[in-house]
Amino acid sequence: MTDETKKPKGVEDAERQPFVAQTPAKPAGRTLKVRKIGNSLGVVLPKDVLAKLKVGEGDELTVSETPDGVALTAFDDETQRQLEIARDIMRRYRNTLRELAK
């Protein structure tokens, strides 16, 4: 084998191993039941979850999409303000940003 046809170290081993598709494991943690609350549906969060999120009655939560599903975080006024500033900048400098992305 010449230097030009040499494969990087470990490539031969990786090519011989069969690919095995793995199913995602069931998420760790507790199961919460969706319940009817008035005319809506909702989930009651246990005290320890509320303590971990550092929220209480009347506080707001942000729901974000993640590769694994969704994530709940406490609403942060400062983060919201920064996002609004970023959106304004992106709107005002849309053409400049489009050219820079090329």
N, C-alpha and C positions, 0 to 999 in steps of 0.2 A: 504494500500500500504506500503510495507516495504522499508527500505532505499535502498536496492539493486535494486528495480524496480522503484524507483522514477526517474522521468525525470527532467532534468534541468529546472529551472524556465523559463517560456515562451515557452517551446517546445510544450505543449498541444495546446496553442493558434495558433502557427504557423502551426501545423498539420491540424487544422480545416479550415484554410483559403485556398481557391482554388488558384492555380497558374494561373496567367494571363500573357500570353506572350504579351509583348509590342513591337510595331514596333518602330525602331529608328526614332527620329524626324528629320526633314529636317535640315541640318546643317545651323547654323546661319551665317550671313554674306552676301556678295554680290555674284552675279553670274558672271563669266567671260566666254567669248566666245572663243572657240578654232578657230584660224584663220590660213589661209595659209600664210606663210612667206617664200617667195622664193619657194624652193622645199620641205620645211618642214612645220610642223604645230607648232604653238606656242600660248602663252597666253600673252597678254599685261597686265602688272601689273599697277594699278593706283598709282599715286604719294603718296597717304597716306600709301599704302601697302609697297612701296619702302622705305618710311621714317621709317616705323615701323621695317623693316628688316635692316635698315641702309646700304642700297646698292644703287648703281647707275649704269650707263652704263658701261659695261665692267667687273663689279664684278661678282663673281661666287656664285651660290646658291647650297646648298646640299638638295637633296630630300631624305627623310627618311620615311620608312613604319611605321605606327602607328596602334594600334588596330582600330582606327576610319577611317583610310585611309592613307593619306600621309601628310607630313609636310615639309615646305620650311624653311630653315635657311640660314643665310649668311655663306659662306665658311670660315672656320677658319684654317689658316696655322698651328697654334700650335696644334689644335686638330688632324689635319691630321698627323702631325709629331708623336704625341703620339700614334695614332693608328698604324702607321708603326712600331714603337718600340714594341708595344704589339704583333703585328703579328709576328715579328722576334723572340721575346721571346717564343711565343707559338709554333713556328716552331722548334726552337732549343731544347726546353724542352718538346716536345710533349709526349714522353714516361713517363716522370716524372709526368706531369699533368694528363695523363691517369690513372696512378697508384693512384694519390691523389684523383681522382674522384670516385674511387671504394668505 
